[in-house]
Every structure is written in structure tokens, then in C-alpha cells.
Amino acid sequence: MSNELFIMTGLRIQEMTEEMAHPYHDKDSHVEVLVEDKSFKLINYLLAGKYGSLLIEAKNLKTALKVFESIKLMFALCDHVYSEDMALFRMVRGNGKDYKIYDIYHNRNSYEYEYLENGVILGTLRFKKLEKLLKLIYRDSRLRTALACFYQAQETYYTHLVGSYISSHSRVDLHLYETDEYSYLNKINYEKLCSSLTSAYRGVEAIMDCNFRDRIFENDHYKKVINDKIQGVKWNTRYLKAFDKVRYGHLNKKSYARVSTMIKKLLIARNRAGHGKVFADQKKNNPITMELTHESKRFLEFLIIKYIESQIDIKES
């Protein structure tokens, strides 16, 4: 049984240079396999306009959707791409024959021709550099779930997690807000903050492969759990906080917390955000604010990157 073809919209493939291989000429002369796996292929086809379209070749829709999700989640983490134009469309085969580029170019199915010319533009080299990571995400359901939670947390309430932006903008803005403005922003966005934090915490549980339930966090049990889950991440591993208590401290002062402390802090906050529970020791922790919501996503990103580093070499990516 031959494989099926699917078009992923919302991403456009940047034109190759002379040094890479064949430059674009016309719709019938260019096709390039970007990533090849035993389960799927990612193919760059020049179909419409100046930039190539991303096609997924897979045995069925289920596999294609899994690849589609993996691509979307990978670029959300690596390149901060959140495109509303991302979608997947099946190319309908005719007479059981393989497509030629000309056939694909003229087969518009249920989507508009102009839709192929929208979306984020990424280079072919970017795909090739991230090939190992894409295959890992595709095969690792634990990582894929954590990334999906990260994506949803960002979609609900976006936080710039680029280091230079955090140091130059996010932290400074939080520090300089007038008290009334700060309180207003927390209140007007409260449900978004709760929802985003809950999604981020669900991602923490996914990447740690554990459902934390005991808010008392007895060391004998959870110390072993945390130490066994991600290579290089232990109970006492120091995590450099980016946002926590930034309004009350010096902007240039570095603040650290243990991984176990962060998980417990977010567990208590998640109970409040998700269930409305406020425990006696809640007063010792920040209420649900912009800082804590930002920090929850930053911490999840930290754990995800540590997990990826334990599985593959990502220095080149």
C-alpha cells in the first residue's frame, strides 16, 4: 500500500542557496527531502509563490497528525513559532497513482490556493539541524505531552522566554509596574494566569513522569522519584529563577531554588488555580500572579531542555 501525502500549512520553506543544492527554478523542477524516517518523510515542494510548501508523506492520517503535532511543538519550543495558520490537509490520490509535482500543484482539495502562501518562513537548514530532535519528539510520548502543555500554557498567556528579552524587558516591566497597575493586570488576567499555570504544571508532571499528589512533599518518597526521572536533574539541583519575587528584589541579583522546591511551590499553586484550594501554608508562597505564571513556564522549559539533553546531543541545534 502506497503512502499518502499531506500538506502542512502555516510554514513556508525558505529558498535554497546555490551552495546547498539545486536552487528553485519552477514548480516542476524542485523537490527536496528534508527529513526521512522509516515512518514518514518531510518534503519541500515548490507549489505556490516564492517559497516551498511542507509536505508530509506517511502511511495514514494518524501518523501524519503525529508528525504534524511534533513539528508544531518543536518550533514552538525552539523558535517561538505560534502560527494560527498551521493546519494539515490530505492530498486525495487519483486512480491509485503516485503524485507528480504538477498534479499536486493543481490539486487544491478543500483549502484555498492562497492559503499555501501564508505562514512562518523557515530555512531548509533549520529542519535538517533539528532532525534528531523532531524524531525524538515523534517517538517520545512523555516529551510530546510536556511540549503540548508548554504550547498550551503559552497560547493561553504568552510569556517571552528568550533570555535577552527576559533580562531587558520582562523582568524590568514587572519590577517597574506601579502597584495599582500591577494589581489591575493580575486581576483582569487572573483566569488566564490560572489556566496557563495549570497547563504548565501538567507539563512538569508529564516530563517528570509522575503525578505529584502529596503537598507535604515527604522527602523519602519524592526525593527518589525526582532523582530517577531526568539525567542531570536531582532533588537539590539549582534552578536559576527568572521572575520569582522580581518586584521585591534587586534586578541584577540572581535567585536560585532547588528543583524540589519549585515543584512543591507549583503544586500548591496548581491546587489553588485548578481547584480553588488555599491551604494554611499558601501564605508562605506567592499568590497566582504574572511572575509565578511566567516562572512556571520557564521552569517547564528548563526541565524539557534537560530531558532532551539527556536523550540526544542538541549542541548543533
Secondary structure by P-SEA (a helix, b strand, c coil): cbbbbbbbcccccccccccccccccccccccccccccccbbbbbbcccccbbbbbbbcccaaaaaaaaaaaaaaaaaaccccccccbbbbbbbcccccccaaaaaacccccccccccccccccaaaaaaaaaaaaaaaccaaaaaaaaaaaaaaaaccccccaaaaaccaaaaaaaccaaaaaaaaaaaaaaaaaaaaaaaaaaaaaaccccccccccaaaaaaaaacccccccccccccccccccccccccbbbbbcaaaaaaaaaaaaaaaacccccccccccccccaaaaaaaaaaaaaaaaaaaaaccccccc
